[in-house]
């Protein structure tokens, strides 16, 4: 019969989201450039582009969730979705590689510190001409074994809780009596999927709060010299990824409450778990290279 489906692939109906997402991304990029160049209406275009990008993301992913509920995500389709997620994480690895490259370039080959007069004449301090150093002279660094170490423990623990939730989902661990605080959250005694997700989300939010506190009390501002620029760009973009990953997990928690996942079909959850583990691994490299090794020998901020 004409139109009969005799394959495992999902033939998508026409969708407006790819084209609209492209135009939204163009508006976002153009607005960002205009803001950096202080052009008129740059902020307005940037804001409109950001709203459009977020709207397209939400509506497009809503369609993907609807397709999953309809049974369109066959084993073959799920395999290809996994390929796509692997390539996305690979692109994120290359993104962070650029910041690590900059950090090691600045640290292994430090430049002499330059000072400028109000009349625009640039002078180089005689001491810095003799031996440029990293971190630059006069910089107080954050104590890597206080808040950064605490955040490291939090992320490592969150990697454990998301793995616990993933294995619980695979083995169908759910149900049970709803008692105590877990019961108030609609979680049964055997709902290890929900328990693991809740704990991972709480740990992710706690990590972001601690990093915000760290930034607010940091002994150096953003910009001005290579050290501060590289520090905030590397750790700040990681913090942004933690926030994105936390939102990803919250969406999955809502879907768990709605019963969207089964032991055999839960790619959305799996993708969130992969992304969260990626965030964990990047932080370990940041902690060792930026906080510990990158600040070694410099005076530690007492605050």
N, C-alpha and C positions, 0 to 999 in steps of 0.2 A: 504494500500500500504506500502511496506517495506520502512523504513526510515521516515515515516510520524511522525511529532512531535505532540503529543497529551497531552502535559503537559506544565506547566509554568516555568519549570526549564531550565537553560542554561547549556548544556553539552559542556564543553570546548574542543576544538581540542588540540592535543599535542602541548605543548609549551616548548621551551628551557629555558625560563627565570627562573623558580624555581631552576633548577640545576645550571645554570650559576651564579645566585645570591648567592647561597650557597658557591660556590667556590670563588667568588669575596669577600664575607664577610670573608671567611677563610683567604684569602690573606691579606685583610685589617687588621684583628686581629693579624695575625702572624707578619706582618710588623710593626704594632704598638708596639708589645712586643719586637721585635728586635731593634727598635729605642730606647726604654727605657733602653735596655741593651747594647746599643752602639755596636750592632753587625754589621758586614759588610753587605752592600747592604740592610740594614733594611729600609732606607728611600726610596730606589727604589721600594722595594716590597710594602711598605705602599702606595706610590703614585700610583702604578699600581693598587693596590686593590681598592683605593678610586675612581679612574677613572672607573674601571670596575663596582663598585657598582652603581655609578651615571648613567652609561650607561644602566645597567640592569633596574634600576628604571625607567628611561625615556622611554625605549623601552617597558617595561612591561605595564606601565600606558598608553602608546600610544595605545597598544592593547585593554586595558579596555575602553578607550574613543571610539575607533573604534567599539567595541561591543555595547556600549551605542547608538551610532549613527545608528547602524544596527537594533535597537529595541530588542536586546537580554536581556536588563535589564527590565524584566517584574516586576510587583509588588512584586512577591515572591522573585525574585533575589534582588531587591532593599531592601527588608526587611532583607535579609541575609547580604547584604553589610552593612547595618546599625548596625547589630549585630557585625560584624567585626570591624567597627569603634569604637563602644562602648568598645569592649574588648581592642582595641589598646590604647584608651585614658585611660582605667583603668590601663594598663601596664605602661603608662607614669606617672600616679598618684603614682604608687608604686616606680617608678624611683626617683621622687622628694621626696617621703617619706624618702628615704635613706639619702638624703642631709639634710632634716629637722631634722631627727633623730640625725645625726652627730652634727648639729648646737646646738640643745638643750642639747645633751650630754656634749659637750664642755662648754656650757654656764652655765648649772645648776651644773655641777661638774668640775669646772676649775682646771687644774693642775698647780703646781708651775712652774714658768718660769725658764728655765735652760739656762745657759750661758756656752760656751765652750772656752777653751784656744786653742792656736795654736798647742800645744803638744797633744791635744786630751783629756785632762783631763776635765771632766764635773764638774762644780761647780754650786750649787744652791744658788741664792741670799737669804740672811738671811731674808729679809723682805717678800719675796714671800713664804718662809716656814711658816710664821706666818699666812698669809691670802692670798691665791690665789684668784684672782679676774677676772671678765669678764666685759668688754674687758680687756685684759692684761694691766698691768701698762705700761705707756709710749706710748700707742697707741692712735693716734688721729683718730677719726671716721669721716665719711662723715655726713654732715648736712642732716638729713632725710627730712627736710622740705624745701629743695631747689630743686635740680635736681631730687632726687627720688620722691618727691611729684609731681613735674611737669610730670614725666613719668607716675605716677599713674593716673593723670587726662587724659593724652593722651590715655592710654590703656582703661580707662573707656569710654572715648568718642568714641574710635574705636569700642568698643563693641556695642555702640548705632548705629553707622553707618552701621556695618555689619548686625545688626538686621533689620535696615531700608531697606537695599538692599534685604534681604531675604524676608521680607513681600512684598516688591514691586514685586519681582519675582513671588511669590505665586499669587498675584492679577493681574499679567500681565500688570504692569505699564511700558510702553515703548512708543517710538515714540515721535512725536512733532517736532516743528521747531528747527533747530540747529543754535543757536545764541550765540554770545559772546565767552568766554573762553571755556565753555562746548561744544559749536558747533565746535570749533577748534579741540576738542578731539573726535569728532564724536558722541557727546552725545546730544540727543534731550531734549526738555523741560520736557518731561514726563518720561525720561529714569532714573528713580530713582534707578534701579539696578546698572547701570553703575556709577551713581553719588556716591552711597553708597560704592561701591567697590573702586573707585578712592580715596575717602576720607579715607577709612580704610587703603589702601596701603600707602598713604602719611603719615598717623599717625604712622603706623608701622615702616616706614623708619626713621621718625623723632625720634621715641623712640630709635632705634638702634644707631643713630648718637649721641644722648644725652648720652647714656650709654657708647659709645666709648670715648666721651669727659670726662665723669666721671672717667673711668678707667685710661685715660692718665694723669689725675690730681689728682688721689687718693693719699693720704698721706702714703700709705703702699704698698709694693710690694706683688706679689703672693708668697705663700709658707712661709718659715721660721718658722711660728708658726701656731697653730690651727686656730686662729681667721682669719688670712688672707687667709689661704687655704680654710676654710669652706665658707668664704664670696665669694671668686671668683668662687669656684666650683658651689655654689648654684645660684648666680646671673648670672654667665657666661653661665651655661647650659640653664637658662631661656632665656637669650639673644639669644642663638643659636636657641631655639625653636621659638622665635619671628621672626628670619630671615627665618627659614623654613616655618612658617606660612605666612609670607609676600610673599614668592615665591609661595606658595599654592594659595594665593589670586590672584597673577598676572596671573597664569595659568588659573584660573577661569575667570578673566577679559577678557583674550584672547578668551576663549570659549564663553563668553557672546557676544562678538563682532561677533563671527562666528555663533551665533544663535543656540548653542548646547542645551540650557536649555529651558524647558517648565514649566508651572505652576505645571504639574503633574509628570514631570521627571527631576530632578535636583539634584541627589544625590551628585555629585561632589561638587556642591556649598554648599549643606547642610553639608557635611563632613568638608569642609574648615571653615564654620561658627562654627561648634562644636569645632573644634580644636582651633580656635581663642578665643572662650569663655573660653576654658580650660586654655589657656595661660594667659588670663585676671585674672582668679581666682587664679592661682598659684602666679602671681605677687602680688596680694593683701595680700596673706599670707607672701610672702617674704618681702614686704614693712613693715608690722606690726612686724614680728618676727625678721628679720635681721636688718633692718635699724632703726626702732623706738625702740622696746624693746631691741634688741641685742646691741645697742650702748648707752643705757640709762646711764647717769652719767659719761660718758667718755668725755674728752675734744674734742671739735668739731674742725675739720680742718678749718682754716680761709680762705683757697684758694678758 
